[in-house]
Amino acid sequence: MQRERGAFLPALGTVFALLLLSCTPPASQSIAPGAATAKPPESAPAPPAKLPSPTVVPKLTSAEQSRYGGVLTISTTGDPYSLDMQQDTSYLLSNVVQAGYNGVTQFNPDSPEEIIRDLAKSWEVSKDGLTYTFDLHQNVKFHDGASFTAEDARFSFERMVRPPTGVLSPRRPDLAMIDKVEAPDKDTVKFILKYPSAAFVDVISSGWMVIYSRAFVEKKGHMKNDVMGTGPYSLKNYSAGISLEYVKNQGYFVKGRPHVDGIIFYIIKDSGTRLAAFRTGQVKLTGPGESGLNPASAEVVRRTLPQAVIVSYPSIANDNFIMNTTEKPWSDIRVRKAVHLAIDRQNAIIVLGEGYGQVGSNMPGKWGIPKEELEKMPGWRQPKDADVAEAKRLLAEAGYPNGFTIRTLVRAEKTFEQLSVYMADQLARIGIKLELDVKDAAVRTRLLTQGAFSSHAMMNSFAYPDPQNLVRLWAPPIGADWGSNWPRYHDERISELFDKQSGALDPKERARIVRELDLLMIDVAVRPVVWWKQYLLGMWPEVRGRGKLIGSISFQKYQDVWLAK
């Protein structure tokens, strides 16, 4: 993989000269990278006077036909930690690498809760619900020309279910229902489950579940620096801090796809510069999730670029505050409950979401505790006086009548810095003073993985709206590896309930188990949820075929996108 710019990469000097000519929205509260501490704002900013109204995505007319050609330009907020979809977890990776890969199945971009074919052209389920047999497309090639076979699918899932020594598998708990993966012939892959699972096909349809070339992985030893898949686009060039450039896979197995000649993901860390890049047309489509528009930026676009399309969609992502339960004071449940009680969730939507977002429990979408019920519960009820008083009482009972001062890890990225400042403001009301320790994203992840932190305000993004997404966040360790369970908290009852909900095929019974699980998560207060985000995506009117969105993890292959001019 080359590191220099490719043939059709626009001159960056031209790009950023144009950006400088554009207006940017007012700067928002941030922490200077490298600062050890920061003072929370004295008062919350007021919500914008008028929030942008989402625009309907342009529909094709009967006379309009899809076109071929052009280069799609998309914004992203930073460099991925690595390019290995199976070992890493950040949206910075999933947003810019899925275009190079396929899964066995996928969520339908036009109907996001429906599962459709990808590398599998059909599948069957045994009567006992324990065996899934997938018939795979033939004559599919990897980008290096090697043939794709069922053995590549078997190898890819085995690498996640039973990772070799030295290989991380953050989604191993999601796949806990798998007993064996077999490839009885080159066109068939078979999954044999330990127990029937209502979530199995959803799990393997996630954007994370990409298929690698066994030969390529064994030759290279890892996938941290390469994108080698069967997907609609192949990676031509990655210039760290600048862009990732993809070109059309001319031999793609889906007839007539992709439409565009290539994709350039521009890495633009500053939100104002991202907005300017979109307004000048250098970026035709904002990335999903945190790479998209915030409400203030969306209002600027609505006023100054009325032809642009703004789409509002559910994030299935929440901000939460995790505590390392292996250390004092967080090992004391009373202290953790005090943190849970101190958070003003409704105010977080105003301050952090500028009015866009929802209060919610741990579970995504329809699986969460209803808003009307939550708002009567400690931690969500208004006004906050009773919760704050109870939080102070719990701290005093735990031996901290005057509170305490403690360092908290902060990811050096604007949205996470703002969340950390907000949490410092919230906890200061009960006497907990957070000293903000800002670290580069890769360093922050290493510290979390090692357990070398005390607390951390972070975001969880889910690939699909199902309780199975949370398994990895609460799974017990395997040896010394806690995976994505960064609070390092294990509760046998929680693990038991996760297993039961996964195997419950009756929707009502599963909903009952999930509710019990949600209430238990709230009670142990290991990672209290602050709020659930609502995302805004911007695109120029000539961008077609983006499809609908749920969240920011799946739906990033862009094989159906085309440019109307």
C-alpha positions as CSV (number, residue, x, y, z in Angstrom):
1,M,0.0,0.0,0.0
2,Q,1.5,3.3,-1.1
3,R,1.5,6.4,1.0
4,E,1.7,9.0,-1.7
5,R,-1.3,10.7,-3.3
6,G,-3.0,8.8,-6.1
7,A,-3.8,10.0,-9.7
8,F,-7.3,11.4,-9.2
9,L,-6.7,12.9,-5.7
10,P,-7.5,16.7,-6.0
11,A,-4.7,19.0,-5.2
12,L,-4.9,19.5,-1.4
13,G,-3.5,23.0,-1.7
14,T,-6.6,23.9,-3.8
15,V,-8.9,22.2,-1.4
16,F,-7.7,24.0,1.7
17,A,-7.3,27.3,-0.1
18,L,-11.0,27.1,-0.8
19,L,-11.8,26.1,2.7
20,L,-10.2,29.3,4.1
21,L,-12.6,31.3,2.0
22,S,-15.6,29.8,3.8
23,C,-17.3,30.9,6.9
24,T,-17.3,28.6,9.9
25,P,-19.8,28.3,12.8
26,P,-18.8,29.8,16.2
27,A,-16.2,27.7,18.0
28,S,-17.5,25.6,20.8
29,Q,-16.1,24.7,24.2
30,S,-13.0,22.5,23.9
31,I,-10.0,21.3,26.0
32,A,-6.5,22.1,24.7
33,P,-4.9,18.8,23.8
34,G,-2.2,17.9,26.3
35,A,-3.9,19.9,29.1
36,A,-4.0,17.9,32.4
37,T,-7.0,19.7,33.8
38,A,-9.7,21.9,32.5
39,K,-12.4,24.0,34.2
40,P,-16.0,23.1,33.4
41,P,-18.2,25.8,31.9
42,E,-20.0,27.9,34.5
43,S,-23.3,27.6,32.8
44,A,-24.8,25.5,30.0
45,P,-25.0,27.1,26.6
46,A,-28.6,27.8,25.4
47,P,-29.9,25.6,22.6
48,P,-30.0,27.2,19.1
49,A,-33.0,29.4,18.4
50,K,-34.1,27.2,15.5
51,L,-33.1,23.7,14.9
52,P,-32.6,22.5,11.3
53,S,-35.5,20.5,9.8
54,P,-34.4,17.3,8.1
55,T,-34.8,17.4,4.3
56,V,-36.3,14.4,2.5
57,V,-33.7,12.5,0.5
58,P,-34.2,13.0,-3.2
59,K,-36.2,10.3,-4.8
60,L,-35.5,9.0,-8.3
61,T,-38.0,10.0,-10.9
62,S,-39.2,7.6,-13.6
63,A,-37.1,9.4,-16.1
64,E,-34.0,9.4,-14.0
65,Q,-31.5,6.6,-14.5
66,S,-28.4,5.8,-12.4
67,R,-25.1,7.1,-13.9
68,Y,-21.6,5.8,-13.9
69,G,-18.4,7.8,-13.2
70,G,-17.2,10.5,-10.9
71,V,-15.4,10.4,-7.6
72,L,-17.4,10.5,-4.3
73,T,-15.7,12.6,-1.6
74,I,-16.6,12.0,2.0
75,S,-15.4,13.6,5.3
76,T,-14.1,11.7,8.3
77,T,-12.8,13.0,11.6
78,G,-9.5,11.3,12.0
79,D,-7.1,8.5,11.1
80,P,-8.1,4.9,12.0
81,Y,-6.0,3.3,14.7
82,S,-5.3,0.5,12.2
83,L,-7.1,-1.0,9.2
84,D,-8.0,-4.3,10.9
85,M,-11.8,-4.5,11.1
86,Q,-11.6,-7.7,13.2
87,Q,-9.3,-6.4,15.9
88,D,-10.3,-2.8,16.4
89,T,-13.5,-1.1,17.4
90,S,-13.5,2.6,16.5
91,Y,-15.9,4.3,14.1
92,L,-12.8,6.0,12.6
93,L,-12.0,2.5,11.2
94,S,-15.5,1.3,10.2
95,N,-16.4,4.5,8.4
96,V,-13.5,4.3,6.0
97,V,-12.7,0.6,5.5
98,Q,-16.1,-1.2,4.9
99,A,-16.0,-0.1,1.3
100,G,-13.3,-2.7,0.7
101,Y,-15.2,-5.6,2.1
102,N,-18.2,-7.9,2.1
103,G,-19.9,-10.0,4.8
104,V,-21.8,-13.2,4.4
105,T,-25.0,-11.2,4.8
106,Q,-25.8,-7.5,5.4
107,F,-28.5,-5.1,6.5
108,N,-30.5,-3.7,3.6
109,P,-29.5,0.0,3.0
110,D,-33.0,0.8,1.9
111,S,-34.7,-1.0,4.7
112,P,-32.2,-1.1,7.6
113,E,-33.9,-3.7,9.8
114,E,-34.1,-6.2,7.0
115,I,-31.3,-8.7,6.3
116,I,-30.3,-9.4,2.7
117,R,-27.7,-11.4,0.8
118,D,-24.0,-10.3,0.5
119,L,-21.4,-13.0,-0.3
120,A,-24.2,-15.6,0.4
121,K,-26.8,-15.9,-2.3
122,S,-29.1,-17.9,-0.1
123,W,-29.3,-19.7,3.3
124,E,-31.2,-22.3,5.2
125,V,-31.8,-22.9,8.9
126,S,-32.3,-26.3,10.4
127,K,-35.6,-27.1,12.2
128,D,-33.9,-27.1,15.6
129,G,-32.4,-23.6,14.9
130,L,-28.8,-24.8,15.5
131,T,-27.4,-25.1,11.9
132,Y,-27.2,-22.2,9.4
133,T,-26.1,-23.2,5.9
134,F,-25.1,-20.5,3.5
135,D,-24.7,-21.0,-0.2
136,L,-22.1,-18.6,-1.5
137,H,-21.6,-16.7,-4.7
138,Q,-19.2,-18.3,-7.1
139,N,-16.4,-16.6,-9.1
140,V,-15.9,-13.9,-6.5
141,K,-12.3,-12.5,-6.4
142,F,-10.3,-10.7,-3.7
143,H,-8.7,-7.4,-4.8
144,D,-5.4,-9.2,-5.4
145,G,-7.1,-11.6,-7.9
146,A,-7.2,-14.6,-5.5
147,S,-10.5,-16.6,-5.6
148,F,-12.9,-16.3,-2.6
149,T,-14.1,-19.6,-1.2
150,A,-16.0,-20.9,1.8
151,E,-12.7,-21.5,3.5
152,D,-12.1,-17.7,3.7
153,A,-15.4,-17.2,5.4
154,R,-14.7,-20.1,7.8
155,F,-11.2,-18.7,8.6
156,S,-12.5,-15.2,9.1
157,F,-15.2,-16.2,11.7
158,E,-12.8,-18.7,13.4
159,R,-10.3,-15.8,13.8
160,M,-13.0,-13.9,15.7
161,V,-14.6,-16.8,17.6
162,R,-11.3,-18.4,18.6
163,P,-8.6,-15.8,17.9
164,P,-5.0,-17.0,17.7
165,T,-2.4,-15.9,20.3
166,G,-1.7,-12.2,19.9
167,V,-4.9,-11.5,18.0
168,L,-7.6,-9.4,19.7
169,S,-11.3,-10.2,19.1
170,P,-13.5,-7.5,20.6
171,R,-16.6,-9.1,19.0
172,R,-15.9,-12.6,20.3
173,P,-18.6,-12.2,22.9
174,D,-21.2,-11.3,20.2
175,L,-20.4,-14.6,18.5
176,A,-20.6,-16.7,21.7
177,M,-23.5,-18.7,20.3
178,I,-21.2,-20.3,17.6
179,D,-19.9,-23.7,18.3
180,K,-18.3,-24.6,15.0
181,V,-17.8,-23.1,11.6
182,E,-17.4,-25.5,8.7
183,A,-16.7,-25.3,5.0
184,P,-18.0,-28.6,3.6
185,D,-17.2,-27.5,0.0
186,K,-15.8,-24.3,-1.6
187,D,-19.2,-22.8,-2.1
188,T,-20.8,-23.6,1.3
189,V,-20.2,-22.3,4.8
190,K,-22.0,-23.8,7.8
191,F,-22.4,-22.4,11.3
192,I,-23.3,-24.8,14.0
193,L,-24.6,-23.0,17.1
194,K,-24.5,-24.1,20.8
195,Y,-28.1,-22.9,21.2
196,P,-30.7,-21.3,19.0
197,S,-30.1,-17.6,18.9
198,A,-32.6,-14.9,17.9
199,A,-29.7,-12.5,17.2
200,F,-27.4,-14.7,15.2
201,V,-28.1,-13.4,11.7
202,D,-28.2,-9.8,12.9
203,V,-24.8,-10.3,14.5
204,I,-23.1,-11.7,11.3
205,S,-24.8,-8.9,9.2
206,S,-23.0,-6.2,11.2
207,G,-20.6,-4.0,9.3
208,W,-17.8,-5.4,11.5
209,M,-18.1,-9.0,10.2
210,V,-16.0,-8.7,7.1
211,I,-14.5,-11.6,5.3
212,Y,-10.7,-11.7,4.9
213,S,-8.5,-13.7,2.5
214,R,-7.0,-16.6,4.5
215,A,-4.0,-16.7,2.2
216,F,-3.4,-13.0,2.5
217,V,-3.7,-12.9,6.3
218,E,-1.3,-15.9,6.7
219,K,1.2,-14.3,4.4
220,K,1.1,-10.8,6.1
221,G,0.6,-11.9,9.7
222,H,-2.0,-9.2,10.4
223,M,-4.3,-6.7,8.6
224,K,-3.3,-3.6,10.4
225,N,-1.9,-1.9,7.3
226,D,-3.9,-3.4,4.5
227,V,-7.4,-3.6,3.1
228,M,-7.8,-6.8,1.1
229,G,-11.3,-7.9,0.6
230,T,-13.9,-8.6,-2.1
231,G,-15.7,-5.3,-1.7
232,P,-16.8,-2.8,-4.3
233,Y,-13.7,-0.6,-3.9
234,S,-10.0,-1.4,-3.4
235,L,-7.7,0.8,-1.4
236,K,-5.2,2.6,-3.7
237,N,-3.5,5.0,-1.3
238,Y,-3.6,6.0,2.4
239,S,-1.9,9.3,3.3
240,A,-2.0,9.5,7.1
241,G,-3.7,12.7,8.3
242,I,-4.9,13.5,4.7
243,S,-7.0,10.9,3.0
244,L,-7.8,7.4,2.1
245,E,-8.3,6.9,-1.7
246,Y,-10.3,4.0,-3.1
247,V,-10.8,3.0,-6.7
248,K,-13.6,1.0,-8.3
249,N,-13.3,-2.8,-8.1
250,Q,-13.7,-3.5,-11.9
251,G,-14.3,-7.2,-11.2
252,Y,-16.9,-6.8,-8.4
253,F,-19.3,-9.7,-8.3
254,V,-22.5,-7.6,-8.0
255,K,-23.5,-6.9,-11.6
256,G,-23.5,-3.2,-12.4
257,R,-21.9,-2.1,-9.2
258,P,-20.3,0.1,-8.0
259,H,-21.4,3.2,-10.0
260,V,-18.6,5.7,-9.1
261,D,-15.0,5.4,-10.2
262,G,-13.7,5.9,-6.7
263,I,-14.1,7.3,-3.2
264,I,-11.8,9.7,-1.3
265,F,-12.3,10.0,2.4
266,Y,-10.8,13.3,3.5
267,I,-9.4,13.2,7.1
268,I,-10.4,16.6,8.6
269,K,-10.2,16.7,12.4
270,D,-11.6,20.3,12.9
271,S,-15.4,20.5,12.7
272,G,-15.3,24.0,11.2
273,T,-13.0,22.9,8.5
274,R,-15.2,19.9,7.8
275,L,-18.2,22.2,7.5
276,A,-16.2,24.5,5.1
277,A,-15.2,21.5,3.0
278,F,-18.8,20.5,2.6
279,R,-20.1,24.0,1.9
280,T,-17.5,24.5,-0.9
281,G,-18.3,21.2,-2.5
282,Q,-14.9,19.6,-1.9
283,V,-16.8,17.1,0.2
284,K,-20.0,15.9,-1.3
285,L,-21.2,13.7,1.5
286,T,-20.4,13.9,5.2
287,G,-19.4,10.8,7.0
288,P,-21.8,9.1,9.3
289,G,-22.0,9.6,13.0
290,E,-19.4,12.0,14.6
291,S,-18.1,12.7,11.1
292,G,-21.4,14.3,10.1
293,L,-23.0,17.6,10.9
294,N,-23.8,18.9,14.4
295,P,-27.0,20.9,14.8
296,A,-25.2,24.3,14.6
297,S,-23.4,23.3,11.4
298,A,-26.6,21.9,9.9
299,E,-28.3,25.2,10.6
300,V,-25.5,27.0,8.8
301,V,-25.9,24.6,5.8
302,R,-29.7,25.1,5.8
303,R,-29.3,28.9,5.7
304,T,-26.4,29.2,3.2
305,L,-26.7,26.1,1.1
306,P,-30.5,25.4,0.7
307,Q,-29.9,22.9,-2.1
308,A,-28.1,20.6,0.2
309,V,-29.8,17.6,1.8
310,I,-29.8,17.2,5.6
311,V,-30.9,13.8,6.9
312,S,-31.6,13.2,10.6
313,Y,-31.4,9.6,11.7
314,P,-31.2,7.5,14.9
315,S,-27.6,7.0,16.1
316,I,-27.9,3.8,18.2
317,A,-25.0,5.4,20.0
318,N,-24.8,6.7,23.6
319,D,-22.4,8.7,25.7
320,N,-21.6,7.0,29.1
321,F,-19.2,7.3,32.0
322,I,-17.2,4.2,32.8
323,M,-15.4,3.5,36.1
324,N,-12.6,1.1,36.6
325,T,-14.2,-1.2,39.3
326,T,-10.9,-2.8,40.2
327,E,-9.8,0.5,41.9
328,K,-11.0,2.7,44.7
329,P,-13.3,4.6,44.9
330,W,-15.1,3.0,42.0
331,S,-15.0,-0.5,43.5
332,D,-17.6,0.8,46.0
333,I,-21.1,0.6,44.4
334,R,-22.3,3.5,46.6
335,V,-19.8,5.8,44.8
336,R,-20.8,4.6,41.4
337,K,-24.5,5.0,42.2
338,A,-23.8,8.6,43.3
339,V,-22.3,9.3,39.9
340,H,-25.4,7.8,38.2
341,L,-27.7,10.0,40.3
342,A,-25.7,13.2,39.7
343,I,-26.1,13.2,35.9
344,D,-28.7,15.5,34.4
345,R,-29.7,13.6,31.3
346,Q,-32.2,16.1,30.0
347,N,-29.7,18.9,30.3
348,A,-27.1,16.8,28.4
349,I,-29.3,16.7,25.3
350,I,-29.4,20.5,25.4
351,V,-25.7,21.1,26.1
352,L,-24.1,18.2,24.2
353,G,-26.7,17.6,21.5
354,E,-28.0,21.1,21.0
355,G,-31.5,19.7,21.4
356,Y,-31.0,16.6,19.3
357,G,-31.1,13.3,21.2
358,Q,-33.1,11.2,23.6
359,V,-33.0,10.0,27.2
360,G,-32.6,6.3,27.4
361,S,-31.5,3.3,29.4
362,N,-28.7,0.8,28.4
363,M,-30.6,-0.9,25.7
364,P,-30.9,0.5,22.1
365,G,-34.2,1.4,20.4
366,K,-37.4,-0.5,21.2
367,W,-35.5,-2.7,23.8
368,G,-34.9,0.2,26.2
369,I,-37.1,1.2,29.2
370,P,-39.8,3.6,27.9
371,K,-39.0,7.3,28.3
372,E,-42.2,7.8,30.4
373,E,-41.1,5.2,32.9
374,L,-37.5,6.4,33.0
375,E,-38.4,9.9,33.8
376,K,-39.9,8.8,37.1
377,M,-36.8,6.8,38.1
378,P,-33.8,8.0,40.1
379,G,-31.2,9.4,37.8
380,W,-33.7,10.6,35.2
381,R,-36.3,12.2,37.3
382,Q,-36.7,16.0,37.3
383,P,-35.9,18.2,39.2
384,K,-32.5,16.9,40.2
385,D,-32.6,18.1,43.8
386,A,-33.6,14.7,45.3
387,D,-31.0,12.8,43.2
388,V,-28.2,15.2,44.1
389,A,-29.1,15.0,47.9
390,E,-29.1,11.2,47.7
391,A,-25.8,11.1,45.8
392,K,-24.1,13.2,48.5
393,R,-25.6,10.9,51.2
394,L,-24.2,7.8,49.4
395,L,-20.7,9.5,49.1
396,A,-20.7,10.3,52.8
397,E,-21.7,6.8,53.7
398,A,-18.9,5.5,51.6
399,G,-16.4,7.6,53.5
400,Y,-16.3,10.7,51.2
401,P,-18.4,13.4,52.9
402,N,-16.4,16.1,51.2
403,G,-16.1,14.3,47.9
404,F,-12.7,13.6,46.3
405,T,-10.4,14.6,43.4
406,I,-9.5,12.0,40.8
407,R,-8.0,11.9,37.3
408,T,-10.2,10.9,34.4
409,L,-9.0,9.8,30.9
410,V,-10.1,12.0,28.0
411,R,-9.9,11.1,24.3
412,A,-8.3,14.0,22.4
413,E,-11.2,14.7,20.1
414,K,-13.6,17.6,20.4
415,T,-16.8,15.6,21.0
416,F,-15.2,13.5,23.7
417,E,-13.5,16.6,25.3
418,Q,-16.9,18.3,25.5
419,L,-18.5,15.2,27.1
420,S,-15.7,15.1,29.7
421,V,-16.1,18.8,30.5
422,Y,-19.9,18.2,30.9
423,M,-19.2,15.2,33.3
424,A,-16.8,17.3,35.3
425,D,-19.5,19.9,35.7
426,Q,-22.1,17.3,36.7
427,L,-19.9,15.6,39.3
428,A,-18.6,18.8,40.8
429,R,-22.1,19.3,42.2
430,I,-21.7,16.3,44.5
431,G,-18.1,17.1,45.4
432,I,-16.3,14.8,42.9
433,K,-13.6,16.9,41.1
434,L,-12.4,15.4,37.8
435,E,-8.9,16.3,36.6
436,L,-9.0,15.8,32.8
437,D,-6.1,13.8,31.4
438,V,-6.2,14.3,27.6
439,K,-4.6,11.5,25.5
440,D,-4.3,10.8,21.8
441,A,-7.0,8.3,20.7
442,A,-4.7,5.4,20.2
443,V,-3.0,6.0,23.6
444,R,-6.3,6.3,25.2
445,T,-7.5,2.9,23.8
446,R,-4.2,1.2,24.9
447,L,-4.7,2.5,28.5
448,L,-8.3,1.3,28.5
449,T,-7.3,-2.1,27.3
450,Q,-4.6,-2.3,29.9
451,G,-6.9,-1.2,32.7
452,A,-4.5,1.7,33.3
453,F,-7.1,4.3,34.0
454,S,-9.6,5.4,36.7
455,S,-12.6,6.7,34.8
456,H,-13.5,7.8,31.3
457,A,-16.4,9.6,29.5
458,M,-16.9,7.8,26.2
459,M,-19.3,6.8,23.5
460,N,-20.6,3.4,22.5
461,S,-21.7,3.0,18.9
462,F,-23.8,-0.1,18.1
463,A,-23.9,-1.9,14.7
464,Y,-27.5,-2.8,14.9
465,P,-30.4,-2.1,17.4
466,D,-30.3,-5.3,19.3
467,P,-29.3,-6.2,22.9
468,Q,-26.7,-8.6,21.6
469,N,-24.6,-5.5,20.8
470,L,-24.0,-5.0,24.6
471,V,-22.6,-8.5,25.3
472,R,-19.0,-7.5,24.6
473,L,-19.2,-4.6,27.0
474,W,-20.1,-6.9,30.0
475,A,-18.4,-10.1,29.1
476,P,-16.1,-11.8,31.6
477,P,-12.4,-11.9,30.8
478,I,-10.7,-14.8,29.0
479,G,-7.4,-15.1,30.9
480,A,-6.2,-11.5,31.4
481,D,-8.0,-10.2,28.3
482,W,-11.1,-8.1,29.3
483,G,-11.9,-7.3,25.7
484,S,-14.2,-4.3,25.5
485,N,-15.3,-4.7,29.2
486,W,-13.1,-1.7,30.1
487,P,-14.7,-1.2,33.6
488,R,-13.5,-4.8,34.3
489,Y,-16.7,-5.7,36.0
490,H,-18.1,-9.2,36.0
491,D,-21.5,-10.2,37.4
492,E,-22.6,-13.9,37.0
493,R,-26.3,-12.8,36.8
494,I,-25.6,-10.4,34.0
495,S,-23.8,-13.0,32.0
496,E,-26.6,-15.5,32.6
497,L,-29.2,-13.0,31.4
498,F,-27.2,-12.2,28.3
499,D,-27.1,-15.9,27.4
500,K,-30.8,-16.3,28.1
501,Q,-31.9,-13.3,26.0
502,S,-29.8,-14.5,23.1
503,G,-31.4,-17.9,23.2
504,A,-35.0,-16.7,23.7
505,L,-36.8,-17.1,20.4
506,D,-40.2,-15.8,21.8
507,P,-40.1,-12.0,21.4
508,K,-42.2,-11.4,24.6
509,E,-40.0,-13.7,26.7
510,R,-36.9,-12.1,25.2
511,A,-38.2,-8.6,26.0
512,R,-38.9,-9.6,29.6
513,I,-35.3,-10.9,30.0
514,V,-33.8,-7.8,28.4
515,R,-35.8,-5.6,30.8
516,E,-34.5,-7.5,33.8
517,L,-31.0,-7.2,32.4
518,D,-31.4,-3.4,31.8
519,L,-32.6,-2.8,35.3
520,L,-29.7,-4.8,36.8
521,M,-27.2,-2.8,34.7
522,I,-28.7,0.4,36.0
523,D,-28.4,-0.9,39.6
524,V,-24.7,-1.8,39.4
525,A,-23.9,1.6,37.9
526,V,-20.7,0.5,36.2
527,R,-21.2,2.6,33.0
528,P,-24.2,4.9,33.5
529,V,-25.7,6.2,30.2
530,V,-25.7,10.0,29.8
531,W,-27.8,10.3,26.7
532,W,-28.6,8.7,23.3
533,K,-27.4,10.7,20.2
534,Q,-29.3,11.7,17.1
535,Y,-27.2,12.1,14.1
536,L,-27.3,14.5,11.1
537,L,-25.8,13.8,7.7
538,G,-25.3,16.2,4.9
539,M,-25.0,15.6,1.2
540,W,-25.1,17.5,-2.0
541,P,-28.2,16.9,-4.1
542,E,-26.3,15.0,-6.9
543,V,-25.5,12.2,-4.4
544,R,-27.9,9.3,-5.0
545,G,-28.4,5.9,-3.5
546,R,-27.0,6.6,0.0
547,G,-29.9,4.7,1.4
548,K,-31.4,5.0,4.9
549,L,-29.3,4.9,8.0
550,I,-29.4,3.4,11.5
551,G,-26.3,4.2,13.4
552,S,-22.8,4.8,12.1
553,I,-21.2,1.4,12.0
554,S,-23.0,-0.6,9.2
555,F,-24.1,0.7,5.8
556,Q,-20.7,2.1,4.8
557,K,-20.0,0.0,1.6
558,Y,-21.3,2.7,-0.9
559,Q,-21.8,0.1,-3.6
560,D,-25.2,1.6,-4.7
561,V,-24.2,5.3,-4.5
562,W,-24.0,7.3,-7.8
563,L,-23.6,10.9,-8.8
564,A,-26.3,12.6,-10.8
565,K,-23.8,15.0,-12.4
